């Protein structure tokens, strides 16, 4: 999705990720487009084709917006003395490899399954991208290890102001894993920051096409062996953050974020509200 946006979206792009296509193992724009079309076809097997198209299109815009929000927030945090960038469930996140102007002064830690990290390192080597000297891979299984222990072993300093990104992970974790992760982040020094995309229930503001498309997506991910395990209403998650001492909590529907920045992106945004929102919060 990041590659599709980089290759096909008009300027100014929401996100500039020139590494996305190669990281995804794609060789051309045609291959990227065919893959996205295939996603639509897979979703459409479980329902309406137009709903499937809407979910994939909106998903693409959310994927790009969430990374852009993280970049903007991270850049702004440097002036507050941010010392560490901790990318939870890093997957094929490319921030550390394409944003040296933001990340060069930080100690960076990519936290993920060992097998996923090995796969990513193979991809980086295959495309000739070197691992920055200030980056450390921290192996971790959200459901089977304690994060505090994994971060300590991985070299993360618990006394340093840290920026945590947590994108595309939350709905695949149990409530216990989500809450324990929030507890660990809340234990970091004041001013530390969290940015995550939160999966929320569908509501009356969403179009019928969006709701139908979400049902199709939930069926697809469940059949693929990665069912959603946790979904939170925004007010409930806000309260959970406050209980742990987070402040400066901002929750924005991606549609509203695009509306807010419509002048910058020439009014390009989905008309659907969608079930996914971006959450940022700081440790008090």
C-alpha positions as CSV (number, residue, x, y, z in Angstrom):
1,X,0.0,0.0,0.0
2,X,2.8,2.4,0.8
3,X,4.5,1.5,-2.5
4,X,1.2,2.0,-4.5
5,X,0.8,5.5,-2.9
6,X,4.4,6.4,-3.6
7,X,4.3,5.3,-7.2
8,X,0.8,6.4,-8.2
9,X,-0.4,9.2,-5.9
10,X,-0.2,12.8,-7.3
11,X,2.1,15.3,-5.6
12,X,2.2,16.2,-2.9
13,X,2.2,12.7,-1.5
14,X,1.0,12.0,2.0
15,X,4.0,9.8,2.5
16,X,7.3,9.4,0.6
17,X,8.5,5.9,0.9
18,X,10.8,5.0,-2.0
19,X,11.9,1.8,-0.3
20,X,8.4,0.3,0.0
21,X,8.2,-1.4,-3.4
22,X,11.5,-3.3,-2.9
23,X,10.9,-4.1,0.7
24,X,7.6,-5.7,-0.3
25,X,9.5,-7.8,-2.8
26,X,7.9,-6.1,-5.8
27,X,9.8,-5.5,-9.1
28,X,7.6,-2.9,-10.8
29,X,4.6,-0.6,-10.6
30,X,2.6,-3.1,-12.6
31,X,3.3,-5.8,-10.0
32,X,2.3,-3.4,-7.1
33,X,-1.0,-2.5,-8.8
34,X,-1.8,-6.2,-9.5
35,X,-1.2,-7.0,-5.9
36,X,-3.6,-4.3,-4.7
37,X,-6.2,-5.4,-7.3
38,X,-5.8,-8.9,-5.9
39,X,-6.6,-7.7,-2.4
40,X,-9.8,-6.3,-3.7
41,X,-10.7,-9.5,-5.4
42,X,-10.0,-11.6,-2.3
43,X,-12.2,-9.3,-0.2
44,X,-14.9,-9.3,-2.9
45,X,-15.2,-13.1,-2.5
46,X,-16.9,-12.5,0.8
47,X,-19.4,-9.8,-0.3
48,X,-19.9,-6.7,-2.3
49,X,-17.2,-5.7,-4.8
50,X,-17.6,-1.9,-4.4
51,X,-17.4,-2.3,-0.6
52,X,-14.2,-4.3,-1.1
53,X,-12.8,-1.5,-3.3
54,X,-13.7,1.1,-0.7
55,X,-12.0,-0.8,2.2
56,X,-8.8,-1.3,0.2
57,X,-8.7,2.4,-0.9
58,X,-9.4,3.7,2.6
59,X,-7.0,1.2,4.1
60,X,-4.3,2.6,1.8
61,X,-4.9,6.1,2.8
62,X,-4.9,5.1,6.5
63,X,-1.6,3.2,6.1
64,X,0.0,6.3,4.6
65,X,-1.5,8.8,7.0
66,X,-0.6,6.9,10.1
67,X,3.1,6.8,9.1
68,X,3.0,10.5,8.2
69,X,1.5,11.4,11.5
70,X,4.2,9.4,13.3
71,X,6.9,11.2,11.3
72,X,5.4,14.6,12.1
73,X,5.0,13.9,15.8
74,X,8.5,12.3,16.0
75,X,10.1,15.3,14.4
76,X,8.3,17.7,16.8
77,X,9.4,15.6,19.8
78,X,13.1,16.1,19.1
79,X,12.8,19.7,20.4
80,X,11.5,18.2,23.7
81,X,14.6,16.1,24.1
82,X,13.5,12.7,22.8
83,X,16.3,10.2,23.0
84,X,15.0,6.8,21.8
85,X,12.6,5.6,19.1
86,X,11.0,2.3,19.8
87,X,9.1,0.7,17.0
88,X,6.8,-2.0,18.3
89,X,5.8,-4.7,15.8
90,X,8.1,-3.0,13.3
91,X,7.5,-5.4,10.4
92,X,8.6,-3.7,7.2
93,X,8.5,-0.2,8.7
94,X,11.1,1.9,6.8
95,X,11.3,5.0,9.0
96,X,14.9,4.3,10.2
97,X,16.2,3.8,6.7
98,X,14.6,6.7,4.9
99,X,14.3,9.5,7.5
100,X,17.8,10.2,8.7
101,X,17.0,13.8,9.2
102,X,14.6,12.8,11.9
103,X,16.2,9.6,13.3
104,X,20.0,10.2,13.2
105,X,20.1,11.7,16.7
106,X,18.0,8.9,18.3
107,X,18.8,5.4,19.5
108,X,16.4,3.2,17.5
109,X,15.0,-0.1,18.5
110,X,12.8,-2.3,16.2
111,X,10.8,-4.7,18.3
112,X,9.2,-7.8,16.6
113,X,9.1,-11.5,16.2
114,X,12.5,-13.0,15.6
115,X,11.4,-14.7,12.3
116,X,9.9,-11.4,11.1
117,X,13.1,-9.6,11.9
118,X,15.2,-12.2,10.0
119,X,12.9,-11.8,7.0
120,X,13.2,-8.0,7.1
121,X,17.0,-8.2,7.4
122,X,17.1,-10.5,4.3
123,X,15.0,-8.0,2.4
124,X,17.2,-5.1,3.4
125,X,20.3,-7.0,2.3
126,X,18.7,-8.0,-1.0
127,X,17.9,-4.4,-1.9
128,X,21.3,-3.0,-0.7
129,X,20.1,-1.0,2.3
130,X,22.5,-1.0,5.2
131,X,21.3,-1.1,8.8
132,X,22.0,2.2,10.6
133,X,24.6,2.1,13.4
134,X,22.0,3.6,15.8
135,X,19.5,0.8,15.2
136,X,19.1,-2.4,17.3
137,X,16.7,-5.3,16.6
138,X,14.9,-6.5,19.7
139,X,13.3,-9.9,19.4
140,X,9.9,-10.1,21.1
141,X,6.6,-12.1,21.1
142,X,3.8,-9.8,22.4
143,X,1.7,-12.8,23.6
144,X,4.5,-14.9,25.2
145,X,7.1,-12.6,26.7
146,X,7.2,-9.6,29.0
147,X,7.9,-6.4,27.1
148,X,9.8,-4.8,30.0
149,X,12.2,-7.7,30.1
150,X,12.7,-7.8,26.3
151,X,13.4,-4.1,26.1
152,X,15.9,-4.3,28.9
153,X,17.8,-7.2,27.3
154,X,17.6,-5.3,24.0
155,X,19.4,-2.3,25.4
156,X,16.5,0.1,25.8
157,X,17.2,2.7,28.5
158,X,14.1,2.9,30.8
159,X,15.3,6.2,32.1
160,X,15.4,7.9,28.7
161,X,12.5,9.9,27.1
162,X,11.3,7.6,24.4
163,X,8.9,7.7,21.4
164,X,6.9,4.5,20.9
165,X,5.3,3.8,17.5
166,X,2.8,0.9,17.4
167,X,1.2,0.6,14.0
168,X,-0.9,-2.2,12.6
169,X,-0.6,-4.4,15.7
170,X,-3.2,-3.7,18.3
171,X,-6.3,-5.6,16.9
172,X,-4.2,-8.8,16.5
173,X,-3.4,-8.8,20.3
174,X,-5.5,-9.9,23.2
175,X,-6.7,-7.2,25.7
176,X,-4.1,-8.4,28.2
177,X,-1.3,-7.9,25.8
178,X,-2.5,-4.5,24.8
179,X,-2.9,-3.4,28.5
180,X,0.5,-4.7,29.6
181,X,2.1,-2.9,26.7
182,X,0.5,0.4,27.7
183,X,1.7,-0.3,31.3
184,X,5.3,-0.6,30.2
185,X,5.1,2.6,28.0
186,X,3.5,4.5,30.9
187,X,6.5,3.6,33.1
188,X,8.9,5.6,30.9
189,X,10.0,9.2,31.8
190,X,7.6,12.1,31.5
191,X,7.3,13.4,28.0
192,X,7.7,10.0,26.4
193,X,5.1,9.6,23.6
194,X,3.0,6.8,22.1
195,X,1.5,6.8,18.6
196,X,-0.7,3.9,17.5
197,X,-3.6,3.2,15.2
198,X,-6.6,1.9,17.1
199,X,-9.3,-0.4,15.7
200,X,-12.7,0.7,16.9
201,X,-16.3,-0.7,16.5
202,X,-18.3,0.4,13.5
203,X,-20.8,3.2,14.3
204,X,-23.7,5.1,12.7
205,X,-21.4,7.7,11.1
206,X,-19.9,5.0,8.8
207,X,-21.4,4.3,5.4
208,X,-23.1,1.0,4.7
209,X,-20.3,0.3,2.2
210,X,-17.6,0.8,4.8
211,X,-19.5,-1.4,7.3
212,X,-20.0,-4.2,4.8
213,X,-16.4,-3.9,3.7
214,X,-15.2,-4.2,7.3
215,X,-17.3,-7.4,7.7
216,X,-15.6,-8.8,4.6
217,X,-12.1,-7.8,5.9
218,X,-12.8,-9.4,9.3
219,X,-13.8,-12.6,7.6
220,X,-10.7,-12.6,5.4
221,X,-8.2,-12.0,8.3
222,X,-9.9,-14.7,10.4
223,X,-9.7,-17.2,7.6
224,X,-6.1,-16.4,7.1
225,X,-5.3,-17.3,10.7
226,X,-4.9,-13.7,12.1
227,X,-8.3,-12.8,13.5
228,X,-8.9,-9.5,15.3
229,X,-8.7,-10.1,19.1
230,X,-9.3,-6.6,20.5
231,X,-11.4,-3.6,19.5
232,X,-11.9,-0.5,21.6
233,X,-14.4,2.3,21.6
234,X,-12.5,5.6,21.6
235,X,-13.9,6.8,24.9
236,X,-13.0,3.5,26.6
237,X,-9.5,3.6,25.3
238,X,-9.1,7.2,26.3
239,X,-10.1,6.3,29.8
240,X,-7.6,3.4,29.8
241,X,-4.8,5.8,28.8
242,X,-5.8,8.3,31.5
243,X,-5.9,5.6,34.2
244,X,-2.2,5.0,33.3
245,X,-1.2,8.6,33.6
246,X,-1.1,9.5,29.9
247,X,-1.8,13.1,29.0
248,X,-2.1,15.2,25.8
249,X,-4.3,12.5,24.4
250,X,-5.3,13.1,20.8
251,X,-7.7,10.8,18.9
252,X,-8.4,11.5,15.3
253,X,-10.4,9.6,12.7
254,X,-8.2,9.4,9.5
255,X,-11.0,11.0,7.5
256,X,-10.9,14.0,9.8
257,X,-7.1,14.2,9.6
258,X,-7.4,14.4,5.8
259,X,-10.0,17.1,6.2
260,X,-7.8,19.0,8.6
261,X,-4.9,18.9,6.0
262,X,-7.0,19.1,2.9
263,X,-5.3,22.3,1.7
264,X,-1.9,20.5,1.9
265,X,-3.1,17.4,0.0
266,X,-5.5,19.2,-2.4
267,X,-8.6,17.8,-0.7
268,X,-7.6,14.1,-1.3
269,X,-9.3,12.0,1.4
270,X,-11.9,9.3,1.8
271,X,-15.5,10.2,2.3
272,X,-15.9,7.3,4.7
273,X,-15.3,7.7,8.5
274,X,-13.9,4.2,8.9
275,X,-13.2,2.2,12.0
276,X,-9.6,3.0,12.5
277,X,-8.3,6.1,14.3
278,X,-4.9,7.5,15.1
279,X,-4.1,7.9,18.8
280,X,-1.2,9.9,20.3
281,X,-0.5,10.5,23.9
282,X,2.3,11.5,26.2
283,X,3.5,10.1,29.6
284,X,2.7,12.6,32.3
